[in-house]
Amino acid sequence: LLLLCYTEEAAVIVSGLKNTDVFVGESATFTCELSHPGVKNVQWWLDGSPLHNNFVTEISERDGMVHTLTLNDVACHDSGTVTFRAGSLISSAKLLVKGISL
């Protein structure tokens, strides 16, 4: 038996991350939507390593509820598990970077 109790302030994940397949050199975008804004400690991870905003990794937020991660110019070694954390909420998905066969 699983009981889920939400206070009025507790946000939930409305739309979680989706598994994404891209080719080497392309961009991969992950989006997670929360039920309402104000969730603290938002963080993105790739295979357990925290991601930060830079020229390769674009992290954005719209209305405090829609959180987006874009990984630009991906390489094969970028394949792994992308994880979004917002407080106690967690969503994960697989990123598969495919090589181009000649």
C-alpha positions in Angstrom: 0.0 0.0 0.0 1.5 3.3 -1.1 0.1 6.5 0.4 1.0 9.8 -1.3 0.3 12.9 0.7 0.8 16.3 -0.9 0.5 19.6 0.9 -0.7 22.5 -1.1 2.8 23.7 -1.6 4.2 20.4 -2.9 5.0 20.5 -6.6 4.8 17.3 -8.7 6.2 16.4 -12.0 3.5 17.0 -14.7 5.7 15.9 -17.6 9.0 14.0 -17.1 12.1 13.5 -19.2 11.8 11.3 -22.3 14.5 9.0 -23.7 16.2 10.7 -26.6 18.3 9.3 -29.5 20.5 11.7 -31.5 23.4 11.5 -33.9 26.9 12.7 -33.1 27.1 16.5 -33.6 23.4 17.1 -33.0 21.7 18.7 -30.0 19.7 16.7 -27.5 16.9 18.5 -25.5 15.3 17.3 -22.3 12.3 19.0 -20.7 10.6 18.5 -17.4 7.5 20.3 -16.3 6.5 20.9 -12.7 3.0 21.6 -11.4 3.9 25.0 -10.1 7.0 27.3 -9.6 9.1 27.9 -6.5 10.8 24.5 -6.2 14.3 25.0 -4.8 17.5 23.2 -5.5 17.0 22.5 -9.2 19.9 20.5 -10.7 20.6 18.6 -13.9 23.0 15.6 -14.0 24.5 13.4 -16.7 25.6 10.0 -15.4 26.0 11.3 -11.9 27.9 14.4 -12.8 26.2 17.8 -12.2 25.7 19.9 -15.3 26.2 23.7 -15.5 25.2 26.4 -18.0 28.0 26.9 -20.6 28.4 26.9 -24.4 27.8 23.1 -24.7 25.1 22.8 -22.0 22.1 25.2 -22.1 19.9 25.1 -19.0 16.8 27.2 -19.0 13.6 27.7 -17.1 10.2 29.2 -18.2 7.7 30.4 -15.6 9.5 28.5 -12.9 7.8 25.4 -14.1 9.2 24.3 -17.4 12.9 23.3 -17.1 14.9 22.6 -20.2 18.3 21.1 -20.8 19.9 21.2 -24.2 23.2 19.4 -24.8 24.8 20.8 -28.0 27.2 19.1 -30.3 27.0 15.7 -28.5 29.6 13.0 -28.8 29.4 9.3 -28.3 30.8 9.6 -24.7 27.8 11.8 -23.8 25.5 8.8 -24.0 24.1 8.0 -20.5 21.4 8.9 -18.0 20.2 12.4 -17.8 18.6 13.2 -14.4 16.5 16.3 -13.4 16.2 17.0 -9.7 14.0 19.7 -8.1 14.0 19.3 -4.3 12.8 15.8 -3.7 11.4 15.3 -7.2 13.5 13.3 -9.7 13.0 12.4 -13.4 15.5 10.5 -15.5 15.8 9.4 -19.1 18.4 7.8 -21.4 20.5 9.7 -23.9 21.8 7.6 -26.7 24.3 9.3 -29.1 24.6 7.3 -32.3 27.6 7.4 -34.5 27.2 8.1 -38.2 28.0 5.0 -40.3 29.9 5.7 -43.5 
